[in-house]
């Protein structure tokens, strides 16, 4: 949209507009088509500058005092008598974002990045707010009086404040807070009734303009010193001061007038702008092309494009040479004045000397052209001068033409110089070298011989003879002193500089002992050289540093920023005083920051982390914007984090980023990454929690995008942690080794490690609906908590236990074979992608009996729930690298090492093999015993348990094929088979013979260790097993010698008694023929009695252990007095229902008061289940009665002082019930005996 609509064209000088009420404050919006005007009727109007209102006025809650607009055009902030309000621009006006009642707010400013708003209020505080949320960002800055002015510097790195009767303060950000940099003891012109703009920051210089005591003062914002000031005479009303957005103009109000000055020359531009009343406020347009000033209800718009453009306005007249020139405005349409400025070899008109001196070469060329056009006679000097100007402007052809013209008018040194310069610009160095020697030939005065000699060397230097001419000047300086020597040294410095030889240039300059900056003692010869070649002798030290900085920057070297910072600090005051130097400093800072940070970003992306760190560190001092510094710290932290030894620096940068912007989630993100890598899981989890909290409120683009994708970190975290709790609900060891850190972790620490894991962060940053419904995400959580178990054989000593690893990493354990086993187990687990590992050596706190007891009872389920069991086969040296299908005939031979290894004969490894679903076997030196395929999503993981070689080996070890082994499930089934398998295993501690079977039989027996317990452990296990299973085959063993358990005499002391798989006491199954014969001999009464016996035995109480006593319901046969054969030592007895009985025992039965031979095996004859029909019941009863009359092994029980005990028998006591014994008689002998 055109700014000036209707009759107001862009070539107009000014336009007036009037509204309904007195204008109090105004501000521009960036779209140039709108302005904001605050009226006394407590409204804020949005207007076209040349049209009507746009939308309805903004109506703050109370009277409007101040207004500000963001540079991005999205926000308007109004200060009112009771606080301030933030408004967001929408399509048809504005909408309120936040309102705060903090007292009268008379001054407001918005940062250049449109993120923050700062307010100054009558409650004597300055506050900084997030403009998008209205939340306070930093703590209040307390002041001693009412705050009347606040202003961000353009880069956002500083804040200026002023109070009604106090001083000016400048603050800088530090550790997330504003820290006071300095206090400047001046008071600004302002009153509570007229809150004018008291500050104006220079965009590219450390300078601050302030209205104070009727003057416009330019202050150094680094140290508060006065740079310069302008008096504003006759001021009755406080003034405002503003800088244009492009920093080219400064405007300030004086009563009813506005003055505009050029910031480069500090001179007034154009005439003073007049209004009809005192100026209340002024403002520049965003493009710096219009100025608006208000007085009363009227405001005037000035078109700055129509300001005078004479270059003389832009020439600094503070230099001594410039002061010596006539001070006038050159009108190029008139004949120039004849006055000239004379130098050795040169004569220049005063009209051109200023422009030439200050490098306004185009203007100087125009002056010379007009001089030639208006000159009555051609002057060789003018042509030579213009030729030199063409040369400076890289126009070699025009330069040569003018030089030839000058020499045609008169042969002169300056003409020869101009022609040599022209050849050099054309790249015709050989022609230049031919021309240069003519210099001394054309001079008829010895006065300038030395100067010509120097110029000759300079020209040869530009023609490619740098080294030779430096040597020549060194020889020439041998007999020179004072000013001549000074000239030689400074020329050498410039020659070195032209060749980018910075150190020699500095050395030559230092030898000259010349002031580093802007001296006033340059010689006339120096001026001549300056005009010809554009060299500067004033400020040469800074120029060397400038060019070195630029050279290093062009090469992409981080040292450019380092050198620049040193230079800026060294010449701080000089930079503030000198316009061009100040502008260069600002521009170089921006360019250097952009390029080096960009190179750092490229290095970070390509993995060159040290290079990235170097660049980021170099440019850090160049950053003033808080947001930019925050981003740089995050990137440098990332680079540091990728270098393990730099973790402390990475953490420091992350924490500094957090302090700088606590509301951003990404500082916490970097802290999380660093702490996780260092395995500080609690701190990492806490950092991630803080990141999640910040994500909820963060307004940055990335956070907003995540929320738009449906990411709700709070809800997602709840879902994830619920899945974690469900995972822990499954059987799982309480203590695991974290394979990343090597540290022991309980449930809490495991959860912390997960909450610190990058996978958790990925989940949290995923759309909540996906995490809640997609089983892939939930499976990923479960996958993280997978663990492996370790199966091995314990060493006699030095196994690392819980107390050894409780406070250190597994990796730090002293070297030994047992610790090496543990380390290799953890290493291989980690290589398989598991974060958690369990070993029975260090993951059980055996000093805590409760923990030990629980662990032994849970161990089977832990192995069963593990994702992988790693088996170390100590003593197995060779890998099994054969083709099983083609070498089956050699398999038994190859498996001998495996079959005979210790692991296959230890007690605990039996349940570990049975329980584990997936097993990997490793040899003695930790090589895979069988091949292991890399994991693949399309194939099942390698399981050595399913390998044919392992199945063949385990068949040789157990006597069972793979199908039968797989059929053995944990619980009370297959009791006798499991006891047989256990009987072949050995345990170091006697108790472990029993406890290693707890999981196999699913028993919850309390595990007790000690000398008193050792003889009882197996008995307690078997007693509990018999009670649980009612499997009387547990009693089927020969109680010879001292093989009876101290727990109960019916149970063995050692498990080895179960080694035989054959039944000893239990009758053999009756054949069909014998059964038929038995039934055919029965009468109907016998059959009915048999059914009653069947029902009686079927309903009999199962055997049960109570406090170590066995309640055994059985068919018992009382023994009368027994006699002992004196020769054989065997006892004989005649029992009523039995045939003659003969048995041998070492026990003395002479004193036994009561003895029984008992038959508990009927339970093995009843069959499975309850007969469903009468026919089935009758058939089962007849089979039972026939089976009872088969020979069986009886248990000999005798009454002792303790009660009934099972007597030792060196061999099986085989008895048989007589054929004529009826079922009724057997029923009479069913008894419940308590055996101890």
ABEGO torsion letter per residue (X at the ends): XBABBEABBAABABBBBBBABBBABBBBBAAGABBBBBBAAGBBBBBBBGBBBBEBBBBBABBBABBBBBAAGABBBBBBAAEBBBBBBBAAEBBBABBBBAEBBABBBBBAAGABBBBBBAAGBBBBBBAAAGBBABBBBBBABBBABBBBBAAGABBBBBBAABBBBBBBBBGGBBBBABBBBBBBBBBAABBBBABBBBAABBBBBBBBGGBBBBBBAAAGBBABBBBBBGBABBBBBBBBAAGABBBBBBEABBBBBBAAAGBBBEBBBBBABBBABBBBBAAGABBBBBBEABBBBBBAAABBABAAAABBAABAAAAABBBBBBBAABBBBABBBBBBGBBBBAAAAAAAAAGBAAAAAAAAAAAAAABABBBAAAAAAAAAAAAAAGBAAAAAAAAAAAAAABBBAAAAAAAAAAAAAAGBAAAAAAAAAAAAAABABAAAAAAAAAAAAAAAAAAGAAAAAAAAAAAAAAABBEAAAAAAAAAAAAAAAAAGBAAAAAAAAAAAGBBABGBAABBAAAAAAAAAAGBBABGAAAAAAAAAAAAAAAAGBAAAAAAAAAAAAAAAAAAAABAAAAAAAAAAAAAAAAAAAAAAAAAAAAGBAAAAAAAAAAAAAABABAAAAAAAAAAAAAAAAABAAAAAAAAAAAAAAAAABAABAAAAAAAAAAAAAAGBAAAAAAAAAAAAAAAAABABAAAAAAAAAGBBAAAAAAAAAAAAAAAAABBBBABBBBAAAGBBBBAAAAAAAAAABAAAAAAAABBAAAAAABAAAAAAAAAAABBBBBBBBBBABGBBBAAAAAABBAAABBBBAAAAAAAAAAAAAAAAGBABBBBAAAABBAABAAAAAAAAAAAAAAAAABABBBBBBBGBABBBBBBAAAAAAAAAAAAAAAAABAAAABAAAAAAAAABABBBBBBAAGBBABBBBBBBAABBBBBAAABAAAAAAAAAAAGBBAAAAAABBBEABGAAAAAAAAAABBBABAAAAAAAAAAAAGBABBBBBEAAAAAAAAAAAAAAAAAAAGBAAAABBBBBEAABBAABAABBABAAAAABABBAABBBBBBAAAAAAAAAABBAAAAAAAAAAAAAAAABBBBBBBGGBBBBBBBBBBBBBBBBBAAAGBBBBBBAABBBBBBBBABBAAABABBBBBBAAAAAAAEBEBBABAAAAAAAAAAAAAAAABBBBBBBBBBBAAEBBBBBBABBBBBBBBAABBAAAAAAABBBBBBX
